[in-house]
């Protein structure tokens, strides 16, 4: 595993053959997807157990955030991966908890709030989450 060093390292695809997020296209033209901020969470939930320790429940969750928003074209290019409505199984290359690039099979969930569905040119902030991340 290599260390995360550039936004071109972040990739997404429907198979293990992935495309850099910043190089995505929509209808044959560059989508100009800005680089996202990445957050890695070790589990889906955290439970406090009787002996005072914390138990990790579920698989890792990875979030890609665009705090300043992104264009409608960029959102449409990302939305193409949600072939089953608002979620789909995809492959991503993203940093793990230590910053090492890892390929994951994950369930991509489209934002369920208004920010995921507004149709004007610019909206912010914007976040896509990947659940049930399984290292490949």
N, C-alpha and C positions, 0 to 999 in steps of 0.2 A: 504494500500500500504506500502510495506516495503522499506527501504532505500537501495540503491545500495551499495554493499560492496565488491563484488568479481566478477571476470570475469565469474565464473560459473553461475552467475545470468543472464547473457545475453543468451537468448534462441531464437530459430527459429523453425517454423514448418508450415506445410500446413493446420493444424487445430489448435485448442487451446491446443492440446496435443503437447508440444514442447520439443526440445532437447537442452541442453546447447551447445553453439557454440563451446566451447573448447572440447566437447565430440563427435562431429560429426564423422561419419564413411564414408568411400567410398569403395564400393565393399567388405564390411564386415570387413575391417581393419580400425584402427584408422587413421583419416585424419590429426591429429596433427595440427589443426587450431590454430594459435596463437591468444591470446586475442586482440581484436580490440580496438582502441580508439573510443570513442563515442561522437558525437556532436548532440545536439538537437536544431532545429531551429523552432521557434513558428509558422511560416507561410511559404508558398511557395514563396510569393512575398511581398514586402513592398512598399506602395504607399504614396508619400507626398501629402497631400490634402491641399486645399486652406487656411484653417485656421492655417496651420503650424504643424498640428499633422501628425502622421504616421498611416496609416491604414494597418492592417494585412489582406492579401488576401490568401485564400486557407488554407489547413490543414497543420499541422506540418510536417516537414521533419527531418528524423533521418539519420545520416551518420555513418557507421562503417568503420573505416580506419585502414589500416595496413601500416604505413609509411615506415617500413623496408621490406615490401613485405611479401609474404607467398608462400609456395610451390605450385606446380601445383596440387598435390593431395588435398591440402586444398581448392584451388580454385574450383576444380571439385566437391568437397563435397558441397560447397556453391552453385555452379552452378546448382546442381540438383533441387534446389527450383524454378528455372526459367523454368517451364514446358511449357511455351508458347513462347519460343524463348529467348528474352532478358528481359522479365518482367513477373511477376506473382503476384497474391494476396497471401500474406503469413501472418502469425501471428508471432509477435516478442515480446519478453519481454526485455525492455530497459528502461533506466532512462528517466524521463521527465525533464522539465526545472529546477525542484527543486531537482533532484537526486532521486526521489521516483520511485521505480520500477513499471512499468505499462505495461499491455498487450495491444498491438495494433494490429488491422487489418491494413495492409498497402500494397502498391504496391511496390514490390522489383524490382529495375531496375539494371540490370547488367551494368558494365562500358562500355561505347560505344567507348572508345579509345582503342589503341593497348594493353594497360595493361590488359584488360579483355580477350584478345584472343591470347596472345602469348603462345606458347606451350612448351617452355623450362622450366626447373625445377624451376627457381627462378625469380621472377619479383617484382619490387617495384617502387614506392608505389602503393597501391591498395585500392580502396574505393567502397563500395556498398551503395547505397542510397535507403531509404524507403520513398515513397511519399504517400500523402493522408492518413496519420496516424490517425486512429480513435480508441480512447480508448475503450476497451471492459469491 
